[in-house]
Amino acid sequence: METTNLSKTKTAFRTTGNITGNFGVPKVKAGYNQQLGMTDAGIQNITTQDAYLDKMYRAYQSTQDSNLKQFCFNEVKKILIQRGEWNY
């Protein structure tokens, strides 16, 4: 009588079955969101850097709040440094 391999069970590959690695619990894939970062608004207004700089100048001159003045000063300074126009 000859011996055959027919009685042997086929070994499972690592690519079959549940995807584990989370202490035996199957891993859950995150959802896919195509609209990430998109808005439902029909009209989107993006302020230009010149308009923002003008707003910061007006806010700096019209406020008495020291925190707001400091914020406006830092924003104006940041923009002028980017443009190469900052003179200290």
ZISULDA-V682097 format. One line per field, one symbol per residue. phi: phi as a letter, one per 20 degrees, with the letter a starting at -180 (. if undefined). burial: 1 if it has 24 or more other ideal C-beta (glycine too) atoms within 12 Angstrom, else 0. A space follows every 50 residues. Layout:
# ZISULDA-V682097
phi=???
burial=???
This chain:
# ZISULDA-V682097
phi=.eecefefeffeffednfedpdlneffdeffdcfefnedeffddddffff fffffffffffeddffffffffffffffffffemdecd
burial=00000000000000000000000000000000000000000000000000 00000100010000000000010001001000000000
